[in-house]
């Protein structure tokens, strides 16, 4: 044995799912190892079998999953001479249960659904101790609090009695970590632990995982499709494609000399800040969109008034009431989701809107669509001939306005009805607004399918028979059905794999160019926004803190928050590691961590927009001069 | 939460007021009233109609006054606990209903407990063994219970128990105990008669309960937090009861609102077929003969129980589910 013993050895593992008349093999002879104290990343797109491998290790395979062959050897550093073959243990039997939660911990992608909503954080974390280490109530409570402190809760005693929905996404994932690590496991399996988190929170959680790894000396099996995360975390990398390992080795080997075409293609499909203007991402598979099919979809451009902004928003504000507290005593607080926001969207441009979850991005888009009513402010839509006050529309006028602004949603699974065929899904908006004869509608649906690169023969299928990327393309086709002027894209690619993401982004770019569309592109991924947007607005605490043309914002970010956001993006490049010192200082969205000229010190009126020229506007104290801001 | 409770209790007052007005309006809008029916019936049977007595009764019960006044008189009585007077039985409503209420509550509670005892284990088994033979078999059985009408089942029971055992299973006790005070003999007699109506009335409830337990639990079983619980090393049983089962109870608690009224009115048809001494047949008879105070007071009792039941289930839900408690009033 070498100096670092292997905590986990997977040898020629084959896993299948029982189907009618046999088994479908999804993991086909995979072998790799996880050395003690090291991080091994399992990289691949969804459906590659990487999650199935982790489920096999934990003994959490779905009911119809079965191990067809191979061994999964787990060597507990406490008993180094007695490796256990996890693949042979009885399903949910006492042996595997004694290891789970105690010697092997696991955290999952979606921290909200992974925690029970009706039990407190403390209750759920303490459960591990009750199961694996019987000690007194007090000592268990103290240990849970200690662990909560270790994962970065500022007030562990208070957090103990809180419910998951009272915490932010980042804190929930920290609670998950505390739960997985409370018994000091030898192996932590992290299945896409930061995919659902914002960049700055992601950087913090990754940093935390590394710190805890050093402190507790555990091995980490990291499952992800984000090569930026891999470059920052992994010692060794295993690339999985269709249930087989295409490439494995140390991180430096793989990033500096990718051998297999699949890994090379993955690296190329990733948007990065170094791309030249006009450079296209190389999708692994082309979407096959037929741009000629777009010709009948084009509408005659409106005459005149081309220079007026398509949509102007002025002083928009919206607040919500939230409740907190116990069973009999509750407080009501008012939270301002959108605070005095003003901006224009020009005809034919793509405006990127960046910010962390909870900063008001989605509320803002809902206000623009009249899905919610603001407390005050105005939204003006210019249809080329006249100005429409969107907030005053009623009845038929509102109905006529609806098709002009359409929306693409984040989750391609839940935004399509599973009970409708693709034909019905794309046709529905046409029917609602009574566009054309039934025959014309059917023809139009066909043209739309071709435009997004899907075969017309698929029209009678249901959404479940499509992949995530294809579903998102169906969403796009549905959106285009009404010939909208403005499309609001709410995180349209954040639920997609890297390879598919490039395909959908390219499609959106092509459609915009061919049909003269205008986008509001909401995302928390700066690299994606950089690729698609012409201008970018950065939103924090419901206010736009900085807005600038794309190249200016990336070359010369002025606001502290924008700078923090950019630092937090993990690059798939070993030579540009995350600057963790800068991130570890606390939440980037907390104004206390901003430079003094950007803080409002409790008085929102004390900061105002300052024009730096070339359309670059930043929210700062008026006393600070332009020159100083640009110099900082 | 306290404010919420007070508000909910206060809302009950106008709700019940409106309900009582509706009940009264519907019942007094019939073209004839009890006294007309009585006169007609007596004439049809060739009896002499004592008009003076009829007029006296009409006056006594306020039938010579406008309906609005009569309504407030009735409601005023209800508030004081006076449920009015039954024409049919010539007794205060309270005495007519008297014993029957307790028998009804006994029967209904036993039925509900029976339903839960049978439905929960079967529902849990069906959900955890989805698509197994056991699941199919038990679900089919539940569906049959749901599909067969109560009264038909009661008739079948009556026929076969008479045919095979020479037993009469009607009633809730041996006839000799009807008006006797409570004794050990009466108690055992009730118990030995009780199980048959319990099974008959309970089958349909069990059938639908199995289906809801199964459906609700199945939905929860596939949630991510179940996998998390398993990854901690909890045994399958503890995972099941601490997490998905607890979550699936929400539907069950929100059902309490409809359980309370059914406690005093369950299974009228079966009660008639089996001649049970419960309140069900009484209500039906009262509605037929337009014995309006008996029927009206009874319906008011049902509505009050419904409103209280809904309140109880809402408060219980808020107590059990922190999401409802804390996120409830947030505007989306």
Interface residues (C-beta under 8 A of the other chain):
Chain A: X58 X60 X92 X97 X98 X99 X100 X101 X102 X105 X106 X108 X110 X113 X114 X115 X116 X117 X118 X119 X127 X128 X131 X132 X163 X165 X166 X176 X179 X180 X320 X321 X322 X323 X324 X325 X326 X327 X328 X329 X330 X332
Chain B: X1 X2 X223 X224 X225 X227 X228 X229 X230 X231 X232 X233 X234 X235 X236 X242 X243 X246 X247 X318 X319 X320 X321 X322 X323 X325 X326 X327 X328 X329 X330 X331 X332
